[in-house]
Structures are given as C-alpha cells and as structure tokens.
C-alpha cells in the first residue's frame, strides 16, 4: 500500500481493537504495526528500535482465521466490506457476508464505515485453526497459534515478528528492508531460527538468509 493513499484514512489502533474485541474470535494486528507493537513490547537491545520512533503507516492490517469470517462480518454490520483482488475492489454481497469467502485467492477485505469515502482498516484472511496458523503462501509453513500471535503492552494481539517478516520477504520494498534491518536484532534465537528455516523453504535464494546467523539452523 503506497504512503498517503487517498483511498485510506486509517483508524486508530485502539478503535480497531475495541471494535474487534467484541467479535469473540481470535484476531491480531499485522503488517508494519505488528512489528512496531513487538518492538514496543520489549527493551531495545543490540541496536534494535524500541518502537518509539514509529514510521508513518498508510493503512491498518488485521488478521483473522478464514473460518471466523461470519462472526467478524456480523460485528462489522456498520461497515462496507470490499474484496481487494487483482487491483480491483468489489463490495461483498449479503450472502458472502453471511457465509464468508472460501476461495483462497480472496484473502483481503478493505473496510470502511457505511457512508464514508475512505477505508479505515484491512482484514487479511488466514488459514488454520485455533491451534495452528498456516502460512497462506506455502502450507508447509505452520506455527502454533500460541507462538504465532503475541500480546503487546497495550494488551493487543499482534502477529509474531518472524511470521510478519516472512510475509514481507516476498516484495522487498524499501520499508520491508528497513523493517528487517531494525527487527532482526530484537528477535530471540528461536525466532531467528524459525525465520531462517522458513525463508530457506519458501525463498531459498533470498538475500536475507545471508544476514541471519547460519549457526542457529
């Protein structure tokens, strides 16, 4: 998502959290916000950023399990939900809101309050269940839910940094490279080990592999 996108007016994280806490199903912040919640939830060390110098974000990303769509859609009765796919947007119909989306290619929903002209947050649909999260781009990559979703100082759930960096590894935009540079030193050994193994499986020639200590494999 480009910075300062005129289609977006991101909602404050606290407002999104209050909205989704009432859905009664697991959810978590993801994207750049997840990394900054991680950095802000632990002391800075080894040159890692502590979360206090947050960079601007063009949107707010939230993850849920695909199986929990209906509960979340019901919670968002006052919102329009638009499928974002192949560079196009299409509003969900009533049946889709009730039944949810089963097509794995449909995994991004842009959300805005009814009557608003700009979107407030994006829902990303994930595979898996309450016990295990499955990486959308490669089902071989899995993480126990208790390790995949962490809690911030504010009490908000967020995607674990090693998983978020794996998602960011595909595009390698300038901000993704910056996020990798500042987050890597804050990862503990188990998180670095997991990231290196997952990267080697999904992107075996990825340049980040050379920067993660090989001795922890």
N, C-alpha and C positions, 0 to 999 in steps of 0.2 A: 504494500500500500504506500503510494508516494506521500511525502510530507505535505501538509496543508491541502489535502484533497477537499475540494468544495462540496463533495457529497457527504462529508463527515463532520459531525460535531460530537466528539467522544464524550460519553457520560463519565462523571467522576467514578472512580473505582468503588467508593463507598456506596454510591447509589446503585450500581450494578450488583454489588454484594447483597444489599438489603432486598433487592428485587428477587434474586435467585435463591436466597436462603429459604424462602417460603415455598420452593418447589418440592422439597422433600426428597431430592435425589442428589447424587454426587455432581459437583461442578468444580471448575477451577479456572483461575486466570492463566493465560498462556501468552506466547509472544514475548515482546520486549518487556512488558510489565512483569511477567513471571520471573525473568532474570533479575530485575531490579528488586522485586519482593524478596528473592533469595539473597541478594547482596545486602539488603537492608535488614535481614534477619540474623546476620552473623557479623562478628567483628571483622574489620578489614585486616588482611594479612598477606604477606608475600606480594605486595603491590596490587592487591585486588581492590576494586572500587567498593565502597561501603554502602552504596545506594543513595548517598546524599546528593550527588551531582547528576540527577536524572536528566536524560536527554528527552527532547520532545517526542511524543508519540502521535501518529496520525489516527489511530483507532484503538479500540479496546477489544481484545480477543478473549473469548471464554470457551473452555472445552466442556463437553458433556459426553456421556455414552449415547450412542445411537439408539439403544434400547430404551432410553429415558426421554425421548423426544416429546411424547404426548404430554407427560407431566410438566415439562418446561413450557411447551406451547400453551397449555392451559394457564400457566402462571403469567404468560405474556399476552393475555387477552387484549390489553390496551395497545398492543404493538402490531405493526405490519411486519411480516417476515418475508424476506426475499431470498430466493436461491441465487447465489452467485456462482455461475458456471460458464467457462469458456468466454469470459469477458462480457457476459450478459447477465442482467438481473430479471427475475420473474417472481412475482408475488405468489406465495403459497395459496392454494385453494383451500376451501374449508375441509374437504376430505383429507388432504395432505396434512393439515394441521391436526386433525383427529388421529390419523393412522401413522403419521411420520413418514420419513423418506427411507426407502430400503436400498436404493441404488447407491453402491459405494462411491460412484463418481460424483454424487451430490453430497458434499460434506461441509459446505459453508453457507450460513444463513446470516444475512445482514438485517439488523433490527432497528426500527425507528418507531417512535410513538405515533399513533394514528393522527394524521393531520400535520405532522412535522415534514419538513423538506429534506432534512439531513439525518443520516444514520448515527445511532448512539453507540452500538457495540455489535460485534460479530460472534455468532455461535459456530464452533467447529465441532462436527460430529466425529466421534471416535469409536473404534471397535473394541470389543472386550466385554467384561462384566465387572461386578463389584469386587472380584478377587484379583483380576489381572487386566492390565491395559495392553492392547495390541497396537503396535506401530502401524499407522494407516498405509504407509508406502511399502512395507515389507512385513508380512505376517510372521516371519521368523523371529522378529524382534519383539520381545514381550518384557513386561516389567510388573512385578506385584503392585497392586494398587496402593498398598501402604508405602511403597518406595517411590511410586510414580507421582503421587500428589502429596505435597508438603504443606505446612501451615506457616503463614507469615506472622510477624509480631502483632499485626492487627487482628489475627485470627482468621485471615482469609486463606482459602486453599489456592495453591498455585502448582503448575507443572514443574516437576523436578528439573533442575538446570541441565543435567546431562541429556534428558529427553528433548528439552527445548533446543539445545544446541544441535542435536541430531536433525531436528526439523529444519533448522536454519542452514545446515550444511549443504542443502540442495542448491540454493540460489547464489550464495556467497556475494551478496551485496555489500557495500561498504559498511553499513551498520551491522551486518551479520559478522563481518570480520572483526569489527570493533568489539562486539559483544563477546566473541570467542576470546579475544585478547584479554579482556578485563575479567571475565568469569572464570577462565581456566585456573588461575592461581587460587581461587576460592573453593574449588572442588576438593573433596577429600579423596583419598586414594581409591576407595571403592567406586566413587562416581567417575573418576578419570578412567579407571579400568573398564567400567561398563561402557563409557563413551567410546573408548578406543576399540573395544571388541565390536560394538555396534557399527561404528564407522567402517571398520575393516570388512564387515559383512555387506553393508549397503553401498558404500562408496570406496572400494578397495584402493583406488588411486588418489584419494582425497589429500590435498596438501596439509590439512590439519593433523593428519596422522604423524607426520614428522615432528610435530611440536608437542605431542603428548608423549611423555616418557615411555619408551618401549619396555622398560624393565618391569612394568606393572601388569603386563599381559599374563 
